[in-house]
């Protein structure tokens, strides 16, 4: 089973701070530079969990882009990346509070120039599924590319999934729903679900089933739910200390996609997703693996 992921790849500068941040503050924080990007995170988790994975993305012709490609390749991800010589690689500043909840300041950089032609000709002929990061659809510049790639996947006869990624950017839900019409699985969190349906209640996802085949909703400490025409199934969360929530949704996506595409029932697929999401929140950073050159463990700094 080969899964193609389309989305951003770049660097995260993660700052874990204590207390609120105000104007003119000068605060101490734990700061690390890690690899990130929602598409790259999901691809890395897919490879970590054993699925052959291809990442379609656009990076800059800069040290960050070269490091991103090398890191993903070492993790077992096949990189189908377009190198953009005019724009820097995506970079995100991630602010993580005492509860492990994050806020992000994003510069998509080269990722904001993704084009339909960045999907290699013939790639979908050997794939079983295409997963699209919602950031592609939430940016006017890259929405046409995302829509075209979803259409190409349907034409190739493979299944598709979309993670909306950012409730704050879902300012035109009708346009977003038009873009994902025909997608097999939608993967929102409760805030994104509320932006699309008006309610964070997983049962509200039933109104989306005229657009998508099924919905899997992550609910943080409340677990996750699967909604399809047979009803709603919910599994509880695994109770752990949340150190950093960055990438939890991306890891959930990877695990549930593998389970679902392997024929697991919704309950088993949800449990797989929750287990991966739980692993992601227990340490700094969004990735599941350790660079062998670093002694620092998961979330360690980008190597020089």
ZICOR-V69831 format. One record per pair of residues at least 6 apart in sequence whose ideal C-beta (glycine too) atoms are under 6 Angstrom apart, sorted by sequence separation. I is the first residue (numbers start at 0). J is the second residue. If there is no record, write none. Layout:
i = (I & I)
j = (J & J)
//
This chain:
i = (46 & 58 & 72 & 95 & 135 & 136 & 169 & 193 & 217 & 293 & 45 & 71 & 152 & 192 & 196 & 207 & 224 & 225 & 93 & 94 & 216 & 289 & 58 & 136 & 224 & 258 & 259 & 16 & 42 & 68 & 93 & 135 & 149 & 189 & 196 & 204 & 215 & 258 & 292 & 222 & 223 & 16 & 42 & 91 & 92 & 214 & 222 & 290 & 222 & 255 & 258 & 14 & 15 & 91 & 131 & 213 & 222 & 284 & 201 & 282 & 283 & 14 & 90 & 220 & 255 & 282 & 254 & 255 & 13 & 38 & 89 & 161 & 254 & 89 & 12 & 13 & 88 & 87 & 88 & 89 & 161 & 251 & 254 & 11 & 54 & 58 & 60 & 86 & 172 & 204 & 86 & 129 & 159 & 172 & 201 & 11 & 52 & 53 & 54 & 55 & 56 & 57 & 59 & 60 & 64 & 159 & 160 & 161 & 162 & 163 & 166 & 192 & 251 & 63 & 158 & 166 & 169 & 201 & 250 & 251 & 9 & 53 & 57 & 61 & 83 & 86 & 185 & 250 & 9 & 59 & 61 & 111 & 8 & 46 & 59 & 113 & 123 & 133 & 163 & 166 & 7 & 46 & 59 & 83 & 111 & 115 & 123 & 128 & 133 & 182 & 183 & 184 & 185 & 186 & 187 & 188 & 189 & 202 & 247 & 250 & 7 & 46 & 58 & 114 & 118 & 127 & 128 & 129 & 130 & 131 & 133 & 134 & 180 & 201 & 6 & 7 & 8 & 43 & 113 & 126 & 133 & 137 & 217 & 6 & 115 & 123 & 132 & 146 & 247 & 232 & 246 & 247 & 4 & 42 & 176 & 217 & 232 & 234 & 34 & 81 & 234 & 244 & 4 & 4 & 239 & 234 & 241 & 242 & 246 & 79 & 215 & 225 & 237 & 242 & 243 & 245 & 136 & 239 & 2 & 225 & 223 & 2 & 8 & 223 & 1 & 2 & 3 & 4 & 5 & 8 & 59 & 223 & 58 & 57 & 10 & 36 & 57 & 57 & 35 & 57 & 8 & 57 & 55 & 186 & 9 & 9 & 10 & 11 & 12 & 13 & 14 & 15 & 17 & 9 & 7 & 11 & 162 & 38 & 37 & 37 & 7 & 3 & 1 & 1 & 2 & 3 & 4 & 5 & 6 & 0 & 7 & 37 & 128 & 99 & 5 & 99 & 101 & 99 & 100 & 101 & 99 & 95 & 93 & 40 & 44 & 50 & 41 & 45 & 40 & 44 & 48 & 41 & 37 & 41 & 74 & 47 & 47 & 43 & 44 & 40 & 35 & 33 & 31 & 0 & 33 & 32 & 31 & 32 & 13)
j = (52 & 64 & 78 & 101 & 141 & 142 & 175 & 199 & 223 & 299 & 52 & 78 & 159 & 199 & 203 & 214 & 231 & 232 & 101 & 102 & 224 & 297 & 67 & 145 & 233 & 267 & 268 & 26 & 52 & 78 & 103 & 145 & 159 & 199 & 206 & 214 & 225 & 268 & 302 & 233 & 234 & 28 & 54 & 103 & 104 & 226 & 234 & 302 & 235 & 268 & 271 & 28 & 29 & 105 & 145 & 227 & 236 & 298 & 216 & 297 & 298 & 30 & 106 & 236 & 271 & 298 & 271 & 272 & 31 & 56 & 107 & 179 & 272 & 108 & 32 & 33 & 108 & 108 & 109 & 110 & 182 & 272 & 275 & 33 & 76 & 80 & 82 & 108 & 194 & 226 & 109 & 152 & 182 & 195 & 224 & 35 & 76 & 77 & 78 & 79 & 80 & 81 & 83 & 84 & 88 & 183 & 184 & 185 & 186 & 187 & 190 & 216 & 275 & 88 & 183 & 191 & 194 & 226 & 275 & 276 & 35 & 79 & 83 & 87 & 109 & 112 & 211 & 276 & 36 & 86 & 88 & 138 & 36 & 74 & 87 & 141 & 151 & 161 & 191 & 194 & 36 & 75 & 88 & 112 & 140 & 144 & 152 & 157 & 162 & 211 & 212 & 213 & 214 & 215 & 216 & 217 & 218 & 231 & 276 & 279 & 37 & 76 & 88 & 144 & 148 & 157 & 158 & 159 & 160 & 161 & 163 & 164 & 210 & 231 & 37 & 38 & 39 & 74 & 144 & 157 & 164 & 168 & 248 & 38 & 147 & 155 & 164 & 178 & 279 & 265 & 279 & 280 & 38 & 76 & 210 & 251 & 266 & 269 & 70 & 117 & 270 & 280 & 41 & 42 & 277 & 273 & 280 & 281 & 285 & 119 & 255 & 265 & 277 & 282 & 283 & 285 & 178 & 281 & 45 & 269 & 269 & 50 & 56 & 272 & 51 & 52 & 53 & 54 & 55 & 58 & 109 & 273 & 109 & 109 & 63 & 89 & 110 & 112 & 91 & 113 & 67 & 117 & 118 & 252 & 88 & 89 & 90 & 91 & 92 & 93 & 94 & 95 & 97 & 90 & 89 & 93 & 252 & 132 & 132 & 134 & 110 & 126 & 126 & 127 & 128 & 129 & 130 & 131 & 132 & 127 & 134 & 164 & 260 & 241 & 148 & 242 & 244 & 243 & 244 & 245 & 244 & 243 & 245 & 246 & 250 & 257 & 249 & 253 & 249 & 253 & 257 & 252 & 249 & 253 & 288 & 287 & 288 & 286 & 287 & 285 & 285 & 284 & 283 & 260 & 298 & 300 & 300 & 301 & 283)
//
